[in-house]
Amino acid sequence: MSDAPTPQDAITDYAHKARWNAAPEAPRPGAPMALPLPERVAARTRGTLTAEEWRTAEADWSDGADARYRATVQRAPLGADAAPVRVGVKDTVDVAGFPTRLGLRGHRHHARVSNPAIAALPPGLAAVTAKVATTELNIGVGSECVNPYVPRIDPGGSSTGTAVSVAAGICDLGLGTDVLGSVRWPAGQCGTVGLRMTQRPSLLEGVFPLSPPMDALGWVTRSAADLAYLWPLLGLDRLGAQRPAGEGPYRIGVVANAEGPEGACGPVMRGALETACGHLEASGQKVGPVRVDDLWALRGPAWELCARQAWDAYQVWRPWVPADLHETTRGALEVGAKVPDERYAWIQERLAHTRATVEADFDAAGVDAWLLPLDPAAPPDLAAADARVSTIPSPEDPDYDLRVAYTPLASFAGLPALTMPVARDERGAPLCVQLIARRDHEPLLIRLAGLLEEAVGPLGFRPS
């Protein structure tokens, strides 16, 4: 008679040793994990938090959190120096020592050189500890991640793992890419802070190109305070040619186009915008309406530009990446196949004109930044998000005007934009606004986010 265990006993033993039974429970932070980020960095720098203590606490937390929220595709343990700041990088951005999968099941390549923003991180202070999940090629639907704060809410994409890993406490800083909102959406839907940087080709080495004129790096942190702390600490303020924020009070133009019939902004998001406006005015900022009619009309063409460029690129890379694509990825590519050459040329001309004149739009309105909701509606439940055929809206869609949304404003103009939560709805889902500034004015956006966060106060977001 065989001494082999029964299948039931074998799988029970395997699951116990793999700690499967720990995954259904929300993780609870130990002492080092519960420290605010500046205190953790200080403790590691002074040595009051030893490398071994930090490595043990971090692994215990992240093992359970990643089992529950599925944010990463590969993790690396903290190195010998046990850097206090953990960085997660979207799996369409090259990091030496990690494979890049592009969100595909059947592809990986091994880059020997990291993206310049990652290569510039100060050793001993920050380290890449995870490659994080993304949707297929930036344009598919779904990533298998779970929203840590509100599990029934779609975590967004395509930089899904970038936001989820930060919200879950697996990483302290997430790097993603934002073409038409790919950092801002998941950051907002996961209750975190997301910053799209100024579109700058020199920062895009080692980034899988989707739409080169609109591709931009983006960062996610748990709070505006963490972003303000890490920005100079990690040298992120030296990426590009960023300009100092200057002294306030600042002049904020509230984009009135969102209120009109073409804006389709719902009452929930109007309420969130009014909350933000009230807090900014109370902090001494000057708030008033502006219109951006020409740029507003180009939100749909921005999606067409992205779709057409994704389709053109597909003709080049498909022999190199012989993977079966998800139907939603194919659906997005097919949207681009329908954009005719004449239309494509016209959109490119409008993009060049917009970027040459957008600075004058700020000057004419006398404002330092624009303010508007992140989206026309609150974040969708998972069921609604999973029903989409394509992440890229088509002019033939019945809800096209709603789906083109508001994020393309910054993307088409090549501008930096920041999103952050200012309230919660009855489901507990975050309600976010976004701020858009002139080129290279990331420090201003970080400053405004800090003022707004201080006024809003704690919203109670924590992994559940």
LUMBA-911347 format. One line per 4 residues: number of its first residue (from 0); their letters; for each residue x, y, z of C-alpha. Coordinates in nm, 4 decimals. Example, Ala and Ser with C-alpha at 12.3 -4.5 7.8 and 13.67 -1.06 7.14 Angstrom:
0) AS) 1.2300 -0.4500 0.7800  1.3670 -0.1060 0.7140
END
This chain:
0) MSDA) 0.0000 0.0000 0.0000  0.1381 0.3448 -0.0971  0.2536 0.5854 0.1750  0.1755 0.8835 -0.0515
4) PTPQ) -0.0625 1.1361 0.1037  -0.4087 1.1808 -0.0362  -0.4531 1.4700 -0.2814  -0.6518 1.6532 -0.0145
8) DAIT) -0.3784 1.6147 0.2458  -0.1048 1.7060 -0.0026  -0.2708 2.0273 -0.1171  -0.3567 2.1232 0.2420
12) DYAH) 0.0072 2.0796 0.3441  0.1298 2.2720 0.0396  -0.1130 2.5583 0.1023  -0.0113 2.5789 0.4673
16) KARW) 0.3600 2.5978 0.3841  0.2922 2.8507 0.1072  0.0886 3.0590 0.3541  -0.2199 3.0540 0.1334
20) NAAP) -0.4408 3.0709 0.4387  -0.2821 3.4061 0.5267  -0.3867 3.5688 0.1987  -0.7616 3.6163 0.2637
24) EAPR) -0.6953 3.8299 0.5685  -0.6014 4.1941 0.5291  -0.2382 4.2354 0.6450  -0.1674 4.4343 0.9583
28) PGAP) 0.1504 4.6424 0.9759  0.4244 4.5688 1.2262  0.6093 4.8495 1.3994  0.8576 4.9397 1.1184
32) MALP) 0.5836 4.9288 0.8549  0.3593 5.1565 1.0593  0.6211 5.4320 1.0769  0.5540 5.7397 0.8592
36) LPER) 0.7930 5.7363 0.5651  1.0215 6.0206 0.6870  1.0541 5.8519 1.0263  1.1438 5.5192 0.8666
40) VAAR) 1.4110 5.6835 0.6504  1.5519 5.8620 0.9547  1.5503 5.5413 1.1595  1.7368 5.3495 0.8906
44) TRGT) 1.9842 5.6349 0.8439  2.0589 5.6484 1.2171  2.0611 5.2716 1.2499  1.7883 5.2593 1.5135
48) LTAE) 1.6003 5.0455 1.2634  1.8499 4.7764 1.1699  1.8779 4.6257 0.8248  1.7641 4.2864 0.9541
52) EWRT) 1.4636 4.4322 1.1359  1.3580 4.6238 0.8256  1.4101 4.3291 0.5886  1.2070 4.0978 0.8126
56) AEAD) 0.9201 4.3414 0.8654  0.9083 4.4334 0.4973  0.8989 4.0730 0.3762  0.6337 3.9727 0.6295
60) WSDG) 0.4119 4.2605 0.5201  0.4640 4.2431 0.1447  0.4247 3.8653 0.1220  0.0756 3.8888 0.2657
64) ADAR) -0.0188 4.2116 0.0897  0.0868 4.0891 -0.2543  -0.0970 3.7599 -0.2055  -0.4118 3.9603 -0.1380
68) YRAT) -0.3825 4.2486 -0.3847  -0.1709 4.0881 -0.6646  0.0159 4.4071 -0.7465  0.3531 4.2688 -0.8594
72) VQRA) 0.4829 4.0402 -1.1297  0.8248 4.0047 -0.9688  0.9651 4.1096 -0.6329  1.3227 4.1356 -0.5148
76) PLGA) 1.4154 4.1158 -0.1473  1.5762 4.4179 0.0118  1.9506 4.4167 -0.0482  2.2298 4.4195 0.2052
80) DAAP) 2.1903 4.7938 0.2599  1.8136 4.7512 0.3181  1.7230 5.0798 0.1484  1.4319 5.2425 0.3325
84) VRVG) 1.2406 5.3584 0.0215  1.0956 5.0799 -0.1919  1.0216 5.1596 -0.5567  0.7864 4.9656 -0.7826
88) VKDT) 0.8196 5.0013 -1.1594  0.5562 4.9354 -1.4243  0.6308 4.6304 -1.6341  0.6605 4.8359 -1.9536
92) VDVA) 0.9618 5.0260 -1.8148  1.3068 4.8666 -1.8321  1.5003 4.8038 -1.5113  1.8361 4.6276 -1.5288
96) GFPT) 1.8176 4.2977 -1.3446  1.4430 4.2536 -1.3993  1.2678 4.1087 -1.7045  1.0243 4.3347 -1.8898
100) RLGL) 0.7031 4.1534 -1.9880  0.4890 4.4382 -2.1269  0.1877 4.2916 -1.9520  0.1989 3.9865 -2.1807
104) RGHR) 0.1958 3.6238 -2.0737  0.4205 3.5080 -2.3561  0.6941 3.7711 -2.3711  0.9920 3.8896 -2.1727
108) HHAR) 1.3138 4.0687 -2.2554  1.6075 4.1440 -2.0293  1.7268 4.5020 -2.0495  2.0808 4.5767 -1.9364
112) VSNP) 2.0185 4.9476 -1.8852  1.7507 5.1017 -1.6652  1.5249 5.3908 -1.7557  1.7138 5.7125 -1.6647
116) AIAA) 1.4734 5.8062 -1.3847  1.5425 5.4713 -1.2190  1.9154 5.4779 -1.2883  1.9374 5.8148 -1.1091
120) LPPG) 1.7862 5.6924 -0.7805  2.0353 5.7340 -0.4925  2.1712 5.3929 -0.3876  2.1295 5.3024 -0.0252
124) LAAV) 1.8291 5.5310 0.0018  1.5951 5.3896 -0.2611  1.5853 5.0574 -0.4449  1.3589 4.8923 -0.7000
128) TAKV) 1.1980 4.6060 -0.5112  0.9243 4.5110 -0.7583  0.8150 4.5066 -1.1162  0.4437 4.5783 -1.0952
132) ATTE) 0.1473 4.4664 -1.3002  0.0144 4.6427 -1.6060  -0.2479 4.5741 -1.8655  -0.1390 4.4219 -2.1968
136) LNIG) 0.0782 4.6679 -2.3888  -0.0806 4.9569 -2.1923  -0.4115 4.9179 -2.3779  -0.5784 4.5970 -2.2613
140) VGSE) -0.8520 4.5666 -1.9998  -0.7790 4.4104 -1.6634  -0.4629 4.3372 -1.4665  -0.5896 4.0937 -1.1980
144) CVNP) -0.4950 4.3486 -0.9318  -0.7302 4.4189 -0.6405  -0.7976 4.7734 -0.5207  -0.6540 4.7705 -0.1662
148) YVPR) -0.8794 5.0420 -0.0262  -1.2120 4.9572 -0.1929  -1.1913 4.6041 -0.3389  -1.5232 4.6319 -0.5267
152) IDPG) -1.3937 4.9349 -0.7221  -1.1974 4.8964 -1.0456  -0.8302 4.9749 -0.9678  -0.7888 5.1372 -1.3097
156) GSST) -0.5075 5.1116 -1.5591  -0.2834 5.0777 -1.7389  -0.0333 5.1571 -1.4601  -0.2499 4.9473 -1.2306
160) GTAV) 0.0213 4.7794 -1.0254  0.1976 5.1121 -0.9822  -0.0964 5.2447 -0.7794  -0.2020 4.9175 -0.6170
164) SVAA) 0.1489 4.8408 -0.4888  0.1685 5.1836 -0.3263  -0.1829 5.1722 -0.1813  -0.1083 4.8249 -0.0425
168) GICD) 0.2165 4.9354 0.1227  0.4266 4.7024 -0.0925  0.6094 5.0019 -0.2394  0.6526 5.3592 -0.1205
172) LGLG) 0.6924 5.5106 -0.4654  0.5570 5.3772 -0.7926  0.6778 5.4629 -1.1416  0.4345 5.4223 -1.4278
176) TDVL) 0.3621 5.5758 -1.7636  0.0787 5.8137 -1.8426  -0.0351 5.8545 -2.2016  -0.3983 5.9581 -2.1612
180) GSVR) -0.4409 5.9059 -1.7880  -0.2696 5.5714 -1.7304  -0.1117 5.6884 -1.4022  -0.3807 5.9337 -1.2982
184) WPAG) -0.6702 5.6873 -1.3247  -0.5296 5.4047 -1.1119  -0.3812 5.6511 -0.8645  -0.7179 5.8203 -0.8269
188) QCGT) -0.9237 5.5022 -0.8168  -0.6938 5.3562 -0.5503  -0.7073 5.6688 -0.3318  -0.3438 5.7674 -0.3847
192) VGLR) -0.1664 6.0672 -0.5415  -0.0566 6.0430 -0.9043  0.1674 6.2875 -1.0905  0.2082 6.2811 -1.4666
196) MTQR) 0.5309 6.4596 -1.5564  0.5848 6.7015 -1.8423  0.6149 6.5080 -2.1679  0.9899 6.4850 -2.2240
200) PSLL) 1.1449 6.2318 -2.4685  1.4777 6.2230 -2.2802  1.3040 6.0540 -1.9858  1.1458 5.7838 -2.2014
204) EGVF) 1.4513 5.5711 -2.2771  1.3637 5.2140 -2.1871  0.9887 5.2807 -2.1931  0.7691 5.0777 -2.4288
208) PLSP) 0.6285 5.3442 -2.6645  0.2519 5.3634 -2.7061  0.2061 5.7164 -2.8374  0.5481 5.8876 -2.8381
212) PMDA) 0.4158 6.2476 -2.8483  0.2000 6.1848 -2.5397  0.3976 5.9197 -2.3475  0.5176 6.0555 -2.0124
216) LGWV) 0.6539 5.9206 -1.6860  0.4267 5.9287 -1.3839  0.4738 5.8743 -1.0115  0.2416 5.7485 -0.7378
220) TRSA) 0.2694 5.7991 -0.3617  0.0313 5.7329 -0.0743  -0.0051 6.1046 -0.0002  0.0877 6.4489 -0.1216
224) ADLA) 0.3117 6.4769 0.1860  0.5051 6.1664 0.0793  0.5413 6.3041 -0.2738  0.6725 6.6379 -0.1441
228) YLWP) 0.9163 6.4546 0.0838  1.0500 6.2133 -0.1791  1.0727 6.4627 -0.4660  1.3958 6.6339 -0.3495
232) LLGL) 1.5177 6.3422 -0.1361  1.5441 6.1076 -0.4362  1.6510 6.3743 -0.6844  1.3241 6.3606 -0.8772
236) DRLG) 1.3312 6.7403 -0.8840  1.6323 6.7166 -1.1151  1.4513 6.5152 -1.3824  1.3902 6.7433 -1.6769
240) AQRP) 1.4011 7.1190 -1.6308  1.1567 7.1766 -1.3471  1.0899 7.5292 -1.2291  1.0463 7.6323 -0.8641
244) AGEG) 0.6914 7.6803 -0.7438  0.7450 8.0423 -0.6391  0.5533 8.2233 -0.3705  0.1750 8.2142 -0.3448
248) PYRI) -0.1003 8.2904 -0.3401  -0.1550 8.0938 -0.6586  -0.4170 8.1597 -0.9214  -0.6296 7.8539 -1.0019
252) GVVA) -0.8511 7.8410 -1.3093  -1.1468 7.6050 -1.2685  -1.2152 7.4583 -1.6135  -1.5754 7.5566 -1.6826
256) NAEG) -1.6037 7.3313 -1.9892  -1.6640 7.0339 -1.7585  -1.9882 7.1955 -1.6405  -2.1433 7.2330 -1.9862
260) PEGA) -2.3323 6.9684 -2.1829  -2.0138 6.8684 -2.3620  -1.8436 6.8100 -2.0252  -2.0959 6.5605 -1.8871
264) CGPV) -1.9718 6.6096 -1.5305  -2.2044 6.4342 -1.2869  -2.3241 6.5768 -0.9541  -2.0930 6.3583 -0.7441
268) MRGA) -1.7815 6.4864 -0.9168  -1.9112 6.8434 -0.9191  -1.9404 6.8123 -0.5438  -1.5803 6.6931 -0.5178
272) LETA) -1.4666 6.9861 -0.7320  -1.6581 7.2323 -0.5140  -1.4928 7.0796 -0.2072  -1.1490 7.1342 -0.3599
276) CGHL) -1.2316 7.4899 -0.4629  -1.3540 7.5754 -0.1153  -1.0403 7.4427 0.0494  -0.8104 7.6216 -0.1943
280) EASG) -0.9905 7.9522 -0.1430  -0.9787 7.9065 0.2340  -0.6011 7.8563 0.2102  -0.5668 8.1949 0.0379
284) QKVG) -0.5472 8.0874 -0.3263  -0.7341 8.2815 -0.5946  -0.9921 8.0595 -0.7644  -1.2032 8.1510 -1.0683
288) PVRV) -1.3467 8.0000 -1.3881  -1.1583 7.9581 -1.7152  -1.2495 7.8073 -2.0499  -1.0152 7.6022 -2.2680
292) DDLW) -1.2407 7.5610 -2.5694  -0.9810 7.4739 -2.8347  -0.8032 7.2145 -2.6220  -1.1327 7.0761 -2.4906
296) ALRG) -1.2427 6.9965 -2.8466  -0.9239 6.7919 -2.8981  -0.9891 6.5358 -2.6233  -1.1406 6.2892 -2.8705
300) PAWE) -0.8682 6.3413 -3.1308  -0.6107 6.2691 -2.8580  -0.7594 5.9202 -2.8231  -0.7576 5.8786 -3.2013
304) LCAR) -0.3900 5.9775 -3.2101  -0.3037 5.7201 -2.9454  -0.5051 5.4484 -3.1158  -0.3576 5.5118 -3.4596
308) QAWD) -0.0020 5.5199 -3.3264  -0.0602 5.1977 -3.1332  -0.1912 5.0367 -3.4521  0.1066 5.1566 -3.6588
312) AYQV) 0.3505 5.0312 -3.3958  0.1720 4.6951 -3.3873  0.2603 4.6410 -3.7513  0.6272 4.6635 -3.6534
316) WRPW) 0.6400 4.4681 -3.3279  0.3964 4.1839 -3.3842  0.6561 3.9556 -3.5497  0.8841 4.0140 -3.2476
320) VPAD) 0.6190 3.9532 -2.9827  0.4311 3.6449 -3.1018  0.1844 3.6391 -2.8131  -0.1901 3.5847 -2.8275
324) LHET) -0.3489 3.9168 -2.7392  -0.6536 3.9565 -2.5188  -0.9682 4.0513 -2.7083  -0.9752 4.3926 -2.5424
328) TRGA) -0.6205 4.4628 -2.6604  -0.7197 4.3678 -3.0129  -1.0277 4.5875 -2.9781  -0.8148 4.8890 -2.8889
332) LEVG) -0.5849 4.8278 -3.1840  -0.8815 4.8032 -3.4186  -0.9927 5.1508 -3.3144  -0.6599 5.2804 -3.4425
336) AKVP) -0.6911 5.0910 -3.7699  -1.0004 5.2987 -3.8499  -0.8274 5.6388 -3.8222  -0.7634 5.7519 -4.1836
340) DERY) -0.4364 5.9087 -4.2916  -0.5910 6.2510 -4.3521  -0.7429 6.2574 -4.0053  -0.4164 6.1391 -3.8504
344) AWIQ) -0.2212 6.4170 -4.0226  -0.4716 6.6785 -3.9078  -0.4473 6.5607 -3.5456  -0.0686 6.5781 -3.5566
348) ERLA) -0.0874 6.9338 -3.6901  -0.3269 7.0313 -3.4119  -0.0948 6.8772 -3.1510  0.2004 7.0835 -3.2742
352) HTRA) -0.0116 7.4007 -3.2745  -0.1473 7.3311 -2.9265  0.1964 7.2857 -2.7768  0.3199 7.6047 -2.9380
356) TVEA) 0.0321 7.8111 -2.7973  -0.0751 7.6537 -2.4668  0.1565 7.8738 -2.2593  -0.0298 8.1763 -2.3942
360) DFDA) -0.3582 8.0214 -2.2770  -0.2356 8.0337 -1.9157  -0.1107 8.3889 -1.9667  -0.4355 8.5089 -2.1222
364) AGVD) -0.6396 8.3664 -1.8357  -0.3942 8.4935 -1.5746  -0.3697 8.1574 -1.3967  -0.0928 7.9310 -1.2710
368) AWLL) -0.2846 7.6031 -1.2944  -0.6125 7.4529 -1.4099  -0.8417 7.2551 -1.1794  -1.1118 7.0079 -1.2794
372) PLDP) -1.2426 6.6660 -1.1756  -1.0364 6.3616 -1.2622  -1.3337 6.2151 -1.4484  -1.6974 6.2992 -1.5239
376) AAPP) -1.8162 6.0221 -1.2909  -1.7007 5.8415 -0.9762  -1.4780 5.5326 -1.0164  -1.6706 5.2381 -1.1663
380) DLAA) -1.7449 4.9096 -0.9954  -1.5488 4.6138 -1.1282  -1.8480 4.4717 -1.3127  -1.8867 4.7881 -1.5202
384) ADAR) -1.5145 4.8062 -1.5960  -1.4936 4.4390 -1.6986  -1.7740 4.4881 -1.9508  -1.5644 4.7190 -2.1685
388) VSTI) -1.4558 4.5903 -2.5070  -1.1675 4.8372 -2.5377  -0.9877 5.0871 -2.3183  -0.9727 5.3252 -2.6149
392) PSPE) -1.3100 5.4858 -2.6901  -1.4307 5.4865 -3.0480  -1.6374 5.7696 -3.1987  -1.8981 5.5010 -3.2686
396) DPDY) -1.9492 5.4308 -2.8958  -2.2863 5.5503 -2.7605  -2.1134 5.6963 -2.4520  -1.8168 5.8379 -2.6448
400) DLRV) -1.8476 6.1920 -2.5042  -1.8404 6.0529 -2.1513  -1.5523 5.8121 -2.2142  -1.3118 6.0638 -2.3677
404) AYTP) -1.3205 6.2239 -2.0209  -1.0827 6.4951 -1.9000  -0.7365 6.3421 -1.8743  -0.6455 6.4074 -2.2436
408) LASF) -0.6159 6.7817 -2.1778  -0.2724 6.7489 -2.0182  -0.1680 6.4650 -2.2470  -0.2387 6.6405 -2.5763
412) AGLP) -0.0726 6.9610 -2.4554  0.2277 6.7718 -2.3083  0.1690 6.9219 -1.9636  0.2222 6.7899 -1.6095
416) ALTM) -0.0907 6.6938 -1.4159  -0.1579 6.5693 -1.0638  -0.4579 6.3854 -0.9252  -0.5533 6.3339 -0.5619
420) PVAR) -0.8606 6.2390 -0.3586  -1.0614 6.5102 -0.1842  -1.3657 6.3090 -0.0695  -1.5275 5.9639 -0.0669
424) DERG) -1.8647 5.8510 -0.1992  -2.1180 5.6267 -0.0275  -1.9251 5.3156 -0.1381  -1.6054 5.4513 0.0160
428) APLC) -1.4596 5.5108 -0.3306  -1.2214 5.8057 -0.3711  -1.3438 6.1160 -0.5499  -1.0515 6.2955 -0.7126
432) VQLI) -0.9652 6.6228 -0.8758  -0.6741 6.6951 -1.1048  -0.4501 6.9971 -1.1327  -0.2742 7.0825 -1.4600
436) ARRD) 0.0172 7.3271 -1.4840  0.2470 7.4725 -1.7464  0.5406 7.2693 -1.8754  0.8064 7.1897 -1.6145
440) HEPL) 0.5907 7.3141 -1.3249  0.5771 6.9876 -1.1329  0.6908 7.1628 -0.8116  0.3868 7.3908 -0.8287
444) LIRL) 0.1521 7.0932 -0.8578  0.3193 6.9259 -0.5593  0.2873 7.2456 -0.3585  -0.0826 7.2839 -0.4427
448) AGLL) -0.1484 6.9188 -0.3621  0.0100 6.9678 -0.0210  -0.2095 7.2690 0.0518  -0.5185 7.0792 -0.0569
452) EEAV) -0.4314 6.7636 0.1371  -0.3667 6.9623 0.4534  -0.7072 7.1274 0.4212  -0.8978 6.8086 0.3344
456) GPLG) -0.7472 6.6118 0.6233  -0.7364 6.2326 0.6590  -0.9820 6.0429 0.4403  -0.9208 5.7154 0.6191
460) FRPS) -0.7829 5.5141 0.3262  -0.6130 5.1948 0.4410  -0.5825 4.8415 0.2999  -0.8947 4.6364 0.3679
END
